[in-house]
Protein backbone atom coordinates (compact mmCIF):
# COMPACT_ATOMS: atom_id res chain seq x y z
CA UNK A 1 0.00 0.00 0.00
CA UNK A 2 1.20 3.51 -0.73
CA UNK A 3 1.46 6.18 1.94
CA UNK A 4 -1.70 8.02 0.86
CA UNK A 5 -3.83 4.90 1.33
CA UNK A 6 -2.25 4.19 4.73
CA UNK A 7 -2.85 7.75 5.96
CA UNK A 8 -6.41 7.86 4.59
CA UNK A 9 -7.25 4.54 6.17
CA UNK A 10 -5.72 5.60 9.48
CA UNK A 11 -7.74 8.82 9.65
CA UNK A 12 -10.89 6.91 8.70
CA UNK A 13 -10.25 4.45 11.54
CA UNK A 14 -10.01 7.33 14.00
CA UNK A 15 -13.36 8.85 13.07
CA UNK A 16 -15.09 5.47 12.76
CA UNK A 17 -13.78 4.49 16.18
CA UNK A 18 -15.01 7.74 17.74
CA UNK A 19 -18.50 7.34 16.24
CA UNK A 20 -18.85 3.61 16.90
CA UNK A 21 -17.78 3.92 20.54
CA UNK A 22 -20.56 6.50 20.97
CA UNK A 23 -23.03 4.00 19.50
CA UNK A 24 -21.63 1.15 21.59
CA UNK A 25 -21.97 3.23 24.75
CA UNK A 26 -25.69 3.61 24.16
CA UNK A 27 -26.03 -0.08 23.29
CA UNK A 28 -24.14 -1.23 26.40
CA UNK A 29 -26.20 0.96 28.69
CA UNK A 30 -29.43 -0.44 27.25
CA UNK A 31 -28.20 -4.03 27.67
CA UNK A 32 -26.74 -3.62 31.16
CA UNK A 33 -23.14 -4.21 30.03
CA UNK A 34 -21.76 -1.92 32.70
CA UNK A 35 -19.22 -1.74 35.51
CA UNK A 36 -20.87 -0.93 38.83
CA UNK A 37 -18.53 0.83 41.31
CA UNK A 38 -17.48 -1.14 44.40
CA UNK A 39 -14.87 -0.83 47.14
CA UNK A 40 -12.12 -1.92 44.73
CA UNK A 41 -13.09 0.44 41.90
CA UNK A 42 -11.31 3.61 40.88
CA UNK A 43 -14.48 5.05 39.30
CA UNK A 44 -17.56 6.49 40.96
CA UNK A 45 -20.37 6.05 38.41
CA UNK A 46 -21.90 3.18 36.47
CA UNK A 47 -19.88 2.96 33.23
CA UNK A 48 -20.39 0.84 30.08
CA UNK A 49 -17.65 -1.74 29.56
CA UNK A 50 -16.44 -3.72 26.54
CA UNK A 51 -16.04 -0.76 24.17
CA UNK A 52 -12.66 -2.16 23.15
CA UNK A 53 -14.61 -4.35 20.73
CA UNK A 54 -14.78 -1.28 18.47
CA UNK A 55 -11.03 -0.90 17.88
CA UNK A 56 -10.68 -4.69 17.78
CA UNK A 57 -13.11 -4.99 14.88
CA UNK A 58 -11.80 -1.92 13.05
CA UNK A 59 -8.16 -3.02 13.27
CA UNK A 60 -8.96 -6.52 12.03
CA UNK A 61 -10.87 -5.03 9.09
CA UNK A 62 -7.84 -2.85 8.32
CA UNK A 63 -5.68 -5.97 8.55
CA UNK A 64 -7.86 -7.79 5.99
CA UNK A 65 -7.94 -4.75 3.71
CA UNK A 66 -4.14 -4.55 3.84
CA UNK A 67 -3.98 -8.16 2.70
CA UNK A 68 -6.49 -7.58 -0.12
CA UNK A 69 -4.50 -4.56 -1.33
CA UNK A 70 -1.34 -6.70 -1.23
CA UNK A 71 0.23 -4.66 1.53
CA UNK A 72 0.47 -7.78 3.67
CA UNK A 73 1.54 -11.35 2.92
CA UNK A 74 -0.61 -14.37 3.76
CA UNK A 75 1.89 -15.44 6.40
CA UNK A 76 1.76 -12.03 8.08
CA UNK A 77 -2.02 -12.18 7.98
CA UNK A 78 -2.00 -15.67 9.49
CA UNK A 79 0.14 -14.56 12.45
CA UNK A 80 -2.31 -11.88 13.49
CA UNK A 81 -5.82 -12.42 12.18
CA UNK A 82 -7.16 -15.67 13.66
CA UNK A 83 -5.37 -15.32 16.99
CA UNK A 84 -6.31 -11.65 17.45
CA UNK A 85 -9.96 -12.48 16.85
CA UNK A 86 -9.92 -15.46 19.21
CA UNK A 87 -8.19 -13.58 22.04
CA UNK A 88 -10.70 -10.75 21.61
CA UNK A 89 -13.62 -13.19 21.78
CA UNK A 90 -12.07 -14.71 24.91
CA UNK A 91 -11.83 -11.26 26.47
CA UNK A 92 -15.40 -10.34 25.56
CA UNK A 93 -16.63 -13.64 26.99
CA UNK A 94 -14.66 -12.93 30.15
CA UNK A 95 -16.35 -9.52 30.34
CA UNK A 96 -19.72 -11.27 30.40
CA UNK A 97 -19.30 -14.49 32.40
CA UNK A 98 -15.86 -14.19 34.11
CA UNK A 99 -13.93 -17.30 33.09
CA UNK A 100 -11.89 -19.28 35.58
CA UNK A 101 -8.15 -18.57 35.75
CA UNK A 102 -7.39 -22.11 34.56
CA UNK A 103 -9.58 -21.83 31.45
CA UNK A 104 -8.17 -18.40 30.62
CA UNK A 105 -4.60 -19.65 30.91
CA UNK A 106 -5.20 -22.70 28.69
CA UNK A 107 -6.94 -20.64 26.00
CA UNK A 108 -4.26 -17.96 26.07
CA UNK A 109 -1.48 -20.56 25.80
CA UNK A 110 -3.09 -22.16 22.74
CA UNK A 111 -3.59 -18.79 21.05
CA UNK A 112 0.02 -17.74 21.77
CA UNK A 113 1.34 -21.07 20.45
CA UNK A 114 -0.58 -20.73 17.16
CA UNK A 115 0.81 -17.26 16.43
CA UNK A 116 4.37 -18.14 17.41
CA UNK A 117 4.36 -21.28 15.26
CA UNK A 118 3.30 -19.17 12.26
CA UNK A 119 6.40 -17.00 12.71
CA UNK A 120 8.68 -19.86 11.71
CA UNK A 121 11.94 -20.60 13.49
CA UNK A 122 11.80 -18.92 16.87
CA UNK A 123 15.10 -19.90 18.50
CA UNK A 124 16.94 -16.70 19.41
CA UNK A 125 16.35 -13.13 20.61
CA UNK A 126 18.36 -9.89 20.50
CA UNK A 127 18.57 -9.06 24.19
CA UNK A 128 21.59 -7.00 25.27
CA UNK A 129 23.29 -6.17 21.96
CA UNK A 130 22.98 -6.59 18.19
CA UNK A 131 24.01 -10.26 18.41
CA UNK A 132 21.12 -12.67 18.85
CA UNK A 133 21.25 -14.96 21.88
CA UNK A 134 20.56 -18.52 20.72
CA UNK A 135 18.12 -20.33 23.04
CA UNK A 136 17.20 -23.33 20.89
CA UNK A 137 13.95 -25.12 21.66
CA UNK A 138 13.61 -23.16 24.92
CA UNK A 139 12.81 -20.00 22.94
CA UNK A 140 9.29 -21.17 22.02
CA UNK A 141 7.95 -21.84 25.55
CA UNK A 142 9.68 -18.65 26.70
CA UNK A 143 7.89 -16.72 23.96
CA UNK A 144 4.55 -18.32 24.89
CA UNK A 145 5.01 -17.34 28.53
CA UNK A 146 5.86 -13.81 27.40
CA UNK A 147 2.67 -13.53 25.34
CA UNK A 148 0.51 -14.86 28.19
CA UNK A 149 2.11 -12.48 30.67
CA UNK A 150 1.64 -9.51 28.33
CA UNK A 151 -2.06 -10.32 27.86
CA UNK A 152 -2.64 -10.49 31.59
CA UNK A 153 -0.48 -7.59 32.72
CA UNK A 154 -2.23 -5.27 30.26
CA UNK A 155 -5.48 -6.46 31.80
CA UNK A 156 -4.12 -5.89 35.34
CA UNK A 157 -3.07 -2.34 34.49
CA UNK A 158 -6.36 -1.35 32.88
CA UNK A 159 -7.78 0.09 36.07
CA UNK A 160 -7.67 3.85 35.65
CA UNK A 161 -9.37 6.14 33.14
CA UNK A 162 -7.29 6.47 29.99
CA UNK A 163 -4.30 4.52 31.30
CA UNK A 164 -4.41 1.50 28.97
CA UNK A 165 -5.27 3.69 25.99
CA UNK A 166 -2.35 6.04 26.61
CA UNK A 167 0.02 3.10 27.03
CA UNK A 168 -1.19 1.66 23.73
CA UNK A 169 -0.54 4.94 21.90
CA UNK A 170 3.04 5.06 23.18
CA UNK A 171 3.74 1.39 22.54
CA UNK A 172 2.31 1.11 19.03
CA UNK A 173 3.29 4.63 18.02
CA UNK A 174 6.93 4.10 18.92
CA UNK A 175 6.77 0.45 17.89
CA UNK A 176 5.54 1.48 14.45
CA UNK A 177 8.42 3.94 14.25
CA UNK A 178 10.88 1.13 14.97
CA UNK A 179 9.38 -1.05 12.25
CA UNK A 180 9.57 1.85 9.79
CA UNK A 181 13.22 2.48 10.72
CA UNK A 182 13.99 -1.19 10.03
CA UNK A 183 12.14 -1.08 6.65
CA UNK A 184 9.26 -3.24 7.89
CA UNK A 185 6.63 -0.99 6.33
CA UNK A 186 3.71 -3.43 6.54
CA UNK A 187 4.20 -3.88 10.29
CA UNK A 188 4.63 -0.13 10.72
CA UNK A 189 1.30 0.46 8.98
CA UNK A 190 -0.48 -2.09 11.19
CA UNK A 191 0.87 -0.36 14.31
CA UNK A 192 -0.26 2.98 12.90
CA UNK A 193 -3.77 1.68 12.23
CA UNK A 194 -4.00 0.56 15.85
CA UNK A 195 -2.88 3.98 17.10
CA UNK A 196 -5.64 5.71 15.12
CA UNK A 197 -8.32 3.22 16.20
CA UNK A 198 -7.38 3.38 19.88
CA UNK A 199 -7.15 7.20 19.75
CA UNK A 200 -10.81 7.40 18.67
CA UNK A 201 -11.75 5.23 21.65
CA UNK A 202 -9.53 7.18 24.04
CA UNK A 203 -11.59 10.35 23.59
CA UNK A 204 -14.46 8.55 25.33
CA UNK A 205 -12.18 6.86 27.87
CA UNK A 206 -10.39 10.03 28.93
CA UNK A 207 -11.13 11.08 32.54
CA UNK A 208 -13.86 11.06 33.49
CA UNK A 209 -14.32 7.96 31.37
CA UNK A 210 -17.68 7.44 29.70
CA UNK A 211 -16.74 3.91 28.56
CA UNK A 212 -14.21 1.23 29.49
CA UNK A 213 -12.42 -1.00 26.98
CA UNK A 214 -13.01 -4.12 29.10
CA UNK A 215 -11.15 -7.42 28.87
CA UNK A 216 -11.93 -7.60 25.14
CA UNK A 217 -9.72 -4.54 24.59
CA UNK A 218 -6.99 -5.19 27.16
CA UNK A 219 -6.51 -8.85 26.13
CA UNK A 220 -6.26 -7.78 22.49
CA UNK A 221 -3.75 -4.99 23.11
CA UNK A 222 -1.59 -7.06 25.46
CA UNK A 223 -1.52 -9.87 22.90
CA UNK A 224 -0.51 -7.55 20.05
CA UNK A 225 2.29 -5.89 22.07
CA UNK A 226 3.93 -9.27 22.56
CA UNK A 227 3.35 -10.50 18.99
CA UNK A 228 4.65 -7.31 17.38
CA UNK A 229 7.72 -7.43 19.63
CA UNK A 230 8.40 -11.07 18.70
CA UNK A 231 7.83 -10.50 14.97
CA UNK A 232 10.16 -7.51 15.08
CA UNK A 233 12.94 -9.51 16.72
CA UNK A 234 12.54 -12.79 14.82
CA UNK A 235 11.91 -11.36 11.34
CA UNK A 236 13.52 -7.94 11.29
CA UNK A 237 16.26 -8.12 13.96
CA UNK A 238 14.65 -5.35 16.02
CA UNK A 239 15.94 -6.07 19.54
CA UNK A 240 13.05 -7.18 21.70
CA UNK A 241 14.70 -5.27 24.55
CA UNK A 242 13.60 -2.01 22.88
CA UNK A 243 9.97 -3.13 23.33
CA UNK A 244 10.71 -4.23 26.91
CA UNK A 245 12.05 -0.75 27.70
CA UNK A 246 9.06 0.95 26.10
CA UNK A 247 6.65 -1.38 27.93
CA UNK A 248 8.33 -0.64 31.26
CA UNK A 249 5.54 1.27 33.02
CA UNK A 250 3.18 -1.69 32.74
CA UNK A 251 5.38 -4.74 33.20
CA UNK A 252 7.39 -3.27 36.08
CA UNK A 253 4.37 -2.25 38.16
CA UNK A 254 2.47 -5.47 37.42
CA UNK A 255 5.45 -7.77 38.04
CA UNK A 256 6.74 -6.12 41.24
CA UNK A 257 3.21 -5.95 42.68
CA UNK A 258 2.54 -9.61 41.87
CA UNK A 259 5.83 -10.73 43.45
CA UNK A 260 5.20 -8.67 46.58
CA UNK A 261 1.69 -10.06 46.97
CA UNK A 262 3.03 -13.61 46.51
CA UNK A 263 5.70 -13.07 49.16
CA UNK A 264 3.04 -11.74 51.53
CA UNK A 265 1.10 -14.98 50.91
CA UNK A 266 -1.91 -13.17 49.46
CA UNK A 267 -4.19 -14.80 46.93
CA UNK A 268 -2.59 -13.51 43.74
CA UNK A 269 -5.65 -14.48 41.69
CA UNK A 270 -7.99 -12.24 43.69
CA UNK A 271 -8.80 -8.66 42.68
CA UNK A 272 -6.94 -5.90 44.49
CA UNK A 273 -5.89 -2.25 44.42
CA UNK A 274 -2.20 -2.69 45.21
CA UNK A 275 -0.62 -1.55 41.95
CA UNK A 276 1.51 1.58 42.19
CA UNK A 277 -0.75 3.57 39.90
CA UNK A 278 -3.78 2.60 42.03
CA UNK A 279 -2.05 3.60 45.24
CA UNK A 280 -1.08 6.94 43.75
CA UNK A 281 -4.76 7.53 43.01
CA UNK A 282 -5.70 6.42 46.54
CA UNK A 283 -3.21 8.96 47.90
CA UNK A 284 -5.33 11.75 46.44
CA UNK A 285 -3.98 12.18 42.92
CA UNK A 286 -6.72 12.53 40.29
CA UNK A 287 -6.97 10.31 37.22
CA UNK A 288 -5.59 13.17 35.12
CA UNK A 289 -2.65 13.72 37.48
CA UNK A 290 -1.71 10.03 37.41
CA UNK A 291 -2.03 9.99 33.61
CA UNK A 292 0.24 13.03 33.30
CA UNK A 293 2.92 11.27 35.31
CA UNK A 294 2.57 8.13 33.19
CA UNK A 295 2.88 10.24 30.03
CA UNK A 296 6.04 11.90 31.36
CA UNK A 297 7.52 8.54 32.36
CA UNK A 298 6.68 7.01 28.98
CA UNK A 299 8.27 10.00 27.27
CA UNK A 300 11.47 9.33 29.22
CA UNK A 301 11.36 5.67 28.16
CA UNK A 302 10.93 6.76 24.54
CA UNK A 303 14.08 8.84 24.92
CA UNK A 304 15.95 5.79 26.22
CA UNK A 305 14.69 3.75 23.24
CA UNK A 306 15.90 6.46 20.83
CA UNK A 307 19.32 6.37 22.48
CA UNK A 308 19.49 2.56 22.34
CA UNK A 309 18.43 2.56 18.67
CA UNK A 310 21.24 4.91 17.66
CA UNK A 311 23.75 3.33 20.08
CA UNK A 312 22.91 -0.42 19.96
CA UNK A 313 26.15 -1.33 21.72
CA UNK A 314 24.68 0.30 24.85
CA UNK A 315 21.40 -1.64 24.78
CA UNK A 316 22.22 -3.39 28.06
CA UNK A 317 23.04 -0.05 29.68
CA UNK A 318 19.73 1.36 28.41
CA UNK A 319 17.85 -1.52 30.02
CA UNK A 320 19.70 -0.99 33.31
CA UNK A 321 18.87 2.73 33.26
CA UNK A 322 15.22 1.87 32.58
CA UNK A 323 15.00 -0.51 35.53
CA UNK A 324 16.75 2.02 37.77
CA UNK A 325 14.34 4.78 36.73
CA UNK A 326 11.26 2.61 37.22
CA UNK A 327 12.57 1.43 40.60
CA UNK A 328 13.09 5.01 41.75
CA UNK A 329 9.55 5.98 40.71
CA UNK A 330 8.09 2.89 42.40
CA UNK A 331 9.94 3.66 45.65
CA UNK A 332 8.66 7.25 45.57
CA UNK A 333 5.08 5.97 45.30
CA UNK A 334 5.80 3.51 48.11
CA UNK A 335 6.72 6.44 50.36
CA UNK A 336 3.57 8.32 49.39
CA UNK A 337 1.24 5.32 49.78
CA UNK A 338 2.76 2.04 51.04
CA UNK A 339 1.34 -1.26 49.85
CA UNK A 340 -0.34 -2.70 52.94
CA UNK A 341 -2.53 -5.43 51.43
CA UNK A 342 -5.26 -6.24 48.93
CA UNK A 343 -7.49 -3.28 49.61
PyMOL commands that set and color helices and strands:
alter all, ss='L'
color gray80, all
select helices_A, chain A and resi 3-31+52-68+74-97+101-119+138-156+163-181+185-205+214-236+240-246+248-263+276-282+287-310+312-336
alter helices_A, ss='H'
color red, helices_A
select strands_A, chain A and resi 34-35+47-48+124-125+133-134
alter strands_A, ss='S'
color yellow, strands_A
deselect
rebuild
show_as cartoon
